[in-house]
Amino acid sequence: MKHSFLLLAFLLLNIQAMADVKPAPTGDLILTWEVDGVKREGMVHIPESARVSPAPVIFAWHGHGGSMNNAASSFGYHKVWPEAVSVYLQGLNTPGRLTDPEGKKPGWQSRAGDQGDRDLKLFDTVLAQLKRDYKVDENRIYSTGHSNGGGFTYLLWQTRGEVFAAMAPSAAFFGGRGNLALMPKPVLHVAGETDPLVKYEWQKALIENLKTNNQCGEGHAWGDSKLCTEYVSKSGNPVVTCIHPGAHGFLKEAPALIVKFFKEHSKAAKTAGKP
């Protein structure tokens, strides 16, 4: 009798403890993290379905001088793909490679080891929390960004390539003229032909390197957009380019194109296709 009473009391205490645990919040949230003693924050859209079934995750990085608010507004991936977790993080003041050499405006580290790897550590921290609190589809994690944020997307590809299913930088440059030595991965690159900041000839050279890196052949039209060309890859990692006649500004059609591209690529599908 005594043992039965103790067992009942133990079960009641555990039931009460479970009742006191609130589920992780969903919706449009502002979340904070501490990375190396520094408070970091971001705007995150989390669908309610992420509590019960694996959700895709999009990391979207603002340009130098931008903000998480601006990124959420101009990119709007949470509106184009509401079933996905969309993460718009806030950069810290950092020297720019092309502008703002004194680092008075927010941005992202440009290479591994820069700024104590604070932004790579931020990415690791945020992804770890998402995996802990929600159901994340680890076969459908993506990165995209504009300008400095596009460069950081390339840096994530270089340093965290195994995490991602596909990448989609905009108005960005990365690496030198030689071999990129990146893990072959599907990539969509958006570029403006009259970009005065990240010059189109730089981006064009990068695209050629991407095609070599991913073992791509001839190109053909991709989707319904007249701007986009797909270069088919022998390794199953196509390069898609969306070249517009504009300058450095973010292409308004880009979010829909990028989401379409992301939906076409999953690590699980690639694994299933292997012999």
N, C-alpha and C positions, 0 to 999 in steps of 0.2 A: 504494500500500500504506500509506504514511504517513497519507494522508488518511482511509483506511478505518479505521485504528487510532484516530485521533483522534475520528472520528465514533462509533465503538463505545464509546470511553471516555466521551464526552459523554452518550450514551444511558444508559450504566450509572449514571453519576452522577445523572442526572435520575430514573431509576427508584428509586435509593436514596433520593433526596430525597423522592419521592412516598410511599415506604414509611414514611419517618420522620414524615410529617404525619398526626397522629391526627384522626379525624373529630370534629366538635363533639359534645359529650355530649348524651344525651337522658335522659328520665325526669324525676323530681322533683328539681330542682336549687336551690341557693342561689347566686345570681350577684351579682357586684359590678361597679360602674362608678365612674369618677371624673368628676364634673361640677363644673366651676369649682373644682377643687382639693378637693372634698368627696367622701368615699367614700359611695356610695349602694348599697343592696342590695335584693334582691327574691327571692321564691320563684317559680320558673318551672317549669311542667309543659310538657315538649316531647316530643311523641310521636315514636317512631322513624321514622314515615312522613314526618316533616318533612324528613328528609335527602334524600328522593327525589321527593316530590310536594308541591305547594303546600298548606299548611295554613292554616285560619282562625286568627285571633289575637284573644283576648279580653283586654283590659286591665281589671282589676277593682281599684277603689280603696277602701281602708278608710275608715271615718269618723274624725272628730277624736278623738284619744285611742286609736285602734285600732292594729293592727299587721299586718304581712304574714302572720304566723302565724294570727292571728284571722281575717283575710280568707280565707285558703286554707281554713280549717276551716269557717267559717260560709257562705261563698259556694259553695265546692266545684264550680266550673265544670269543673274537670279531671275530675271524676267523672261529671258529667252529659253532658259532650261531650269524651270522652278523645281524640278525633282532632284537637282544636284545641289550639293553644298557649295556655295560660292564664298570665297574668302578674299576680302579686300583689306590688306594690312597697311599700317601707317609707317612710312619710313622715318628715319632720323636725319638730322642735318649732317650732310657729308659733302666733301668736295666733289664737284662734277668733273668729268674727264673733258667735256667740251665747253661747259659754262660753269659759273659759280665756283671758281677755284678756291675761294675762302670757305666754302661749305656753309653758307648761310641758309640754305634751303634743304628740305628733306629729300632723301634719295636712298639708293641701295649700294652696297659694296660692289665694286666692279670686277674684282678678281679674288681667287681663293687666298685667304690670309689677310686681306684688306679689312681694316676696321675691326680687327680681332675676330673676324668671321661672325660678327654680331647678327647679320641677317640670315646666314645659313643656320645659325643656332636658333633664331626665331622660327624659321620654317620647321626645323626638327621639333621644336617645342609645341607648335600649333598642331602639326600633324599627329603627334603623339597624344595630345589631348582629345582631338577629334576621334581617334581610334579608341580611346578609353571611354569616352562618354556616349558615342554613337556607333552605328554600324556603317563602316566605310567599305566601299568596294575597292579593294586594293589593286584590282585589275583596271580601274578607271580613275586614276589620279592624273591631273593635267596641270600645266602651267602656261600662262600667257601674260603678256605685259607690253607696255608701250615705251619706246625710247629707252631710258635707263632701266625701266621695268622689263623691257624686252631683253636688254643685255643681261639682267639678273636671271631671266628665264634661261638664257644660254648657260649662265654660270651654274644654275641648278642642274641643267642637263649634264654639264661636265662633272659636277661633284656628287650628284644624287641621281644619276641617270637611271639606275635600276628601279627607282620608285615610280617613274612616270610611264604612262601609256602613249602620250603624244605631247608635243609642245607647239606653241603658236606665238612667236614674238612679232612685234610690230615696230617699224622704224628703228631698227636696232642693228648694231654691229658687234662682232665678237671675234677675238683671236686675231691672228695675223694673216699673211697671204698663203701660208703653208697648210699642211694637213691639220685638220681640226682635232683629230684623234678623239672624237665623240662616240659613245655607244650608239650604233645605228638605231634610229628611232623616227617614227613619223613626225614630220614638221610642216607647219604652214607658216610662211613668212609673208608679212604685209609690208609693202614699201611704196613710197611716193617718188615718182620720177623727177620731181622738182624739189626734193627735200634739201634745204640749204644747211641743215645742221648735221644730220647723219646722212652724208651724201650718198646719192643713189649708186654711184660707181663703187663705193665701199660695200654697200649691201648686195650689189650685183656680184661682186667678187666672192662675198660670203655665200651667196646662193650657189655659185659654181662649186665652192668647196663642200657645201652640204650635199650636192648631187654626187660628188665624188665619194664623200664619206659614206653615203647611203647606197652606193652602187646603182645609180639611176641611169635610165636610158632616155629615149626621146620623150617629149612632152605632148600632151593632148588636153583639150578643154576639160575643165573640172566643174561639174555642177551647172547651174543656170547662169552664173555670173560670167560676163565677158572678160572680167579682170583676171580670172584665175586659170592657172595651168598646172596640171599634175604630171610629175615626172615619175614614172613607174620604177620601182626598185626591185632588183634581183633578190634582195634580202627581205622583201616585204615591208620596207620602210620608206614609203613615198615622200617626195618633197613636193609640196604644193606652194606655188607663189601666187599672190594676189597683188598685182602691180597696178597702181592707179596714177592718174596724171597730177595729183595734188602734191602738196609740200609735206611738212612734218606732222601736221595734225592727224588725229586718230580718225581713220576711215569710218564713217557712220554705218556702213554695211558690214564692218568687220565682225561684230559680235555674232550675228546670225551665221556668217561664214565659218567662224571659228567653232561655234557649237556644232554645226553640221559636221565639220572635220573631226572634232572630238568624238562625236557619236559613232563615227565610222571606225574608230580605233580603240581596241581593248587588248590588254596583255593576254587575257584568257583566250581570245579568238586567235591570236598569233600562236600561242602555245598549242592550241587544239589543231592548228593547221600543220604542225610539224610532223614529219613522217615517223 
